[in-house]
Amino acid sequence: MNLLPQDQHDLENGSTVTPDSPKGNKRLVSTSEGNWVFKNYNKESDTIQNQDVLFTGIWNFQEYEKPRKEVFNKNNENIDNQEVKANDVLIYKIIYKNTSDRELDVTITDELPEHMDYVNGSTVYDDFANRRLTWRRRLAPEETVEVSFKVRVDQDVDGHILQSSARVSTDLFSLETNRTSNPTALKKYVLPETGGNGTLLYLLGGSIVTVGSAIWLIVRNKLYRKFQ
């Protein structure tokens, strides 16, 4: 893309010149990696002294603003990194702002993590298949889109960490949101009752049998010797 302004010709010696803005006054150029933003020229002006003068434009690179994902409880309180439990309803929100230099066809996808079930009717989606929600929007530059939906933590959760992220894709780039995280508590299991004295009684019973056997052997041995 050529953004150089037109050259200035036939300037008198000793005259002061200032550079023109990039062609079309374009100060933002979007690529697949991010934005190039025009800052200024290497000098504000120069004087013609029997030769051409040159101005160098300075462009700064900026990464695209990343989409954001948040998780809330039913009271609309942010609960990222907080513990949740079975049957809790969580609200996920995805926010994305188009910071490019053009209109974009945007596709947002969010795959439900394990141990979470989508709450029917909690969002208007364009597609929902294989536990993956999809939304499609067309955004002008600087326009923001926000989508939200609800999930319910299932009954099988047992100490799992519920992590979730989403992806925003365009024909120019693809960006992933931050990853939310919610730990869950371990289930409490009740051990079956075996009786507190069982082990002692069994050991005691075994000892009685052993002692009785020893006494019987001694008596039997004495009787055997007596009748010899």
Secondary structure, DSSP 8 states (H G I E B T S, - for coil): ---------S--TT-EE----SGGG--EEE-SS-EEEEEEES-S-EE-SSS-----EEEEEE-----EEEEE-TTS-B-TT--B-TT-EEEEEEEEE--SSS-EEEEEEEE--TTEEE-TTSS--SEEETTEEEEEEEE-TT-EEEEEEEEEE-TT-SS-EEEE--EEE-SS-EEE---EEEEB-----------TTHHHHHHHHHHHHHHHHHHHHHHHHHHHHHT-
